[in-house]
Amino acid sequence: MSLIAKILSPEHVLLDLDVSSKKRVFEQVGILFENSHGIARSDVFDCLFAREKLGSTGLGQGVAIPHGRAKGLKEATGAYIRLKAPIPYDSPDGKPVQSLFVLLVPDQANDLHLQVLSELAHRFSNRQLRETLLTVADAATAYRLLAEWPAHA
């Protein structure tokens, strides 16, 4: 089982989220994690923005992997968000972002989050996966793609 499959649940796949900025994405993700994990939305927002201040988590090619350490979280968790329209994101290639995978890890996280980030970066480096995620019709299909995509595709 991939690390992505272990931390992503079908309920954490949001398609066509209608927001206009990174700030709004982080607010919506905060609500999602507050409702599912009981972490205060402000803590989620703050940890994601604190990481973003160190440097953009945009990978390029329309993808970003915002991540942070969340107080009170027991194990790593994630969410995949496809935006209705791309937003500016300070990515290295200057392109706006439409696909985001938000990763939250416990405050005392070990190297697991680095392994998850590596797996995500590898998956999103695949053009076929990126393009397919932008066109799938439902969250269940997007979840399956992310969870089951071959590690060496």
C-alpha positions as CSV (number, residue, x, y, z in Angstrom):
1,M,0.0,0.0,0.0
2,S,1.3,3.4,-0.9
3,L,2.0,6.0,1.7
4,I,-0.6,8.2,0.0
5,A,-3.3,5.5,0.4
6,K,-2.5,5.4,4.1
7,I,-2.9,9.1,4.7
8,L,-5.6,10.1,2.2
9,S,-9.3,9.3,2.7
10,P,-12.0,9.6,0.0
11,E,-13.7,12.2,2.2
12,H,-10.5,14.4,1.8
13,V,-10.8,14.7,-1.9
14,L,-12.4,18.0,-2.9
15,L,-13.0,18.7,-6.6
16,D,-13.7,22.0,-8.2
17,L,-13.2,24.1,-5.0
18,D,-14.1,27.6,-6.0
19,V,-11.5,29.9,-4.3
20,S,-9.4,32.7,-5.6
21,S,-6.3,32.6,-3.5
22,K,-3.9,30.5,-1.5
23,K,-5.3,32.0,1.7
24,R,-8.8,30.9,0.8
25,V,-7.6,27.3,0.0
26,F,-5.9,27.2,3.4
27,E,-9.1,28.4,5.1
28,Q,-11.2,25.7,3.4
29,V,-8.6,23.0,4.3
30,G,-8.7,24.2,7.9
31,I,-12.4,23.7,8.0
32,L,-12.0,20.2,6.5
33,F,-9.4,19.1,9.0
34,E,-11.3,20.7,11.9
35,N,-14.4,18.7,11.0
36,S,-12.6,15.4,10.4
37,H,-9.7,15.5,13.0
38,G,-10.8,18.1,15.6
39,I,-7.8,20.4,14.9
40,A,-8.6,24.1,15.1
41,R,-9.0,25.5,11.6
42,S,-6.8,28.4,12.7
43,D,-4.0,26.0,13.7
44,V,-4.2,24.3,10.3
45,F,-4.1,27.7,8.5
46,D,-1.2,29.0,10.6
47,C,1.0,25.9,10.1
48,L,0.4,25.9,6.4
49,F,1.1,29.7,6.1
50,A,4.2,29.4,8.3
51,R,5.7,26.8,6.0
52,E,4.7,28.9,2.9
53,K,6.7,31.9,4.3
54,L,9.8,29.7,4.2
55,G,9.3,29.3,0.5
56,S,6.6,28.4,-1.9
57,T,5.4,24.8,-1.8
58,G,4.4,25.1,-5.5
59,L,6.1,22.3,-7.5
60,G,5.4,23.7,-11.0
61,Q,3.2,22.3,-13.7
62,G,0.1,23.5,-11.9
63,V,0.7,21.5,-8.7
64,A,1.5,22.5,-5.1
65,I,2.0,20.4,-1.9
66,P,1.4,22.7,1.0
67,H,2.4,21.0,4.2
68,G,2.9,21.7,7.9
69,R,3.2,20.4,11.4
70,A,-0.1,20.5,13.3
71,K,-0.4,20.5,17.1
72,G,-2.6,17.8,18.4
73,L,-2.5,15.6,15.3
74,K,-1.8,12.0,16.1
75,E,-0.8,10.8,12.6
76,A,-0.1,12.2,9.2
77,T,-3.1,13.1,7.1
78,G,-3.7,14.6,3.7
79,A,-6.3,16.1,1.4
80,Y,-6.3,16.5,-2.4
81,I,-7.9,19.6,-3.8
82,R,-8.7,20.4,-7.4
83,L,-9.6,24.0,-7.8
84,K,-12.3,25.2,-10.2
85,A,-9.8,27.7,-11.7
86,P,-6.1,28.0,-11.2
87,I,-4.7,30.5,-8.7
88,P,-1.4,32.4,-8.4
89,Y,1.0,30.4,-6.2
90,D,4.6,31.6,-6.6
91,S,5.6,28.3,-8.2
92,P,9.1,28.0,-9.6
93,D,7.8,27.9,-13.2
94,G,5.5,30.9,-12.6
95,K,2.4,28.9,-13.6
96,P,-0.8,29.1,-11.5
97,V,-1.8,26.1,-9.4
98,Q,-5.0,24.0,-9.8
99,S,-4.1,20.7,-8.1
100,L,-3.0,20.7,-4.4
101,F,-2.2,17.9,-2.0
102,V,-2.2,19.3,1.5
103,L,-0.1,17.2,4.0
104,L,-0.4,17.7,7.7
105,V,2.0,15.8,10.1
106,P,2.1,15.6,13.9
107,D,4.2,18.2,15.7
108,Q,6.8,15.6,16.5
109,A,6.8,14.0,13.0
110,N,9.7,11.8,12.0
111,D,11.0,11.1,8.5
112,L,7.7,9.8,7.4
113,H,6.6,13.2,6.1
114,L,9.7,13.4,4.0
115,Q,8.9,10.0,2.5
116,V,5.3,11.1,1.8
117,L,6.5,14.4,0.2
118,S,8.9,12.4,-2.0
119,E,6.1,10.0,-3.1
120,L,3.8,12.9,-3.9
121,A,6.4,14.8,-5.9
122,H,7.1,11.6,-7.8
123,R,3.4,11.0,-8.6
124,F,2.8,14.6,-9.6
125,S,5.9,14.6,-11.9
126,N,3.9,12.3,-14.1
127,R,2.0,14.3,-16.7
128,Q,-0.6,11.7,-17.4
129,L,-1.6,11.6,-13.7
130,R,-1.7,15.4,-13.5
131,E,-3.8,15.8,-16.6
132,T,-6.2,12.9,-15.6
133,L,-6.7,14.4,-12.2
134,L,-7.9,17.7,-13.8
135,T,-10.5,15.9,-15.8
136,V,-12.0,13.1,-13.6
137,A,-15.7,13.6,-12.9
138,D,-15.8,12.4,-9.3
139,A,-13.8,12.4,-6.0
140,A,-13.8,8.5,-5.8
141,T,-12.0,8.3,-9.1
142,A,-9.5,11.0,-8.1
143,Y,-8.9,9.1,-4.8
144,R,-8.3,5.8,-6.6
145,L,-5.8,7.5,-9.0
146,L,-3.8,9.0,-6.2
147,A,-3.9,6.0,-3.9
148,E,-3.2,3.3,-6.5
149,W,-0.9,5.1,-9.1
150,P,2.1,2.8,-9.6
151,A,5.1,4.0,-7.7
152,H,7.3,3.8,-10.8
153,A,4.8,4.9,-13.5
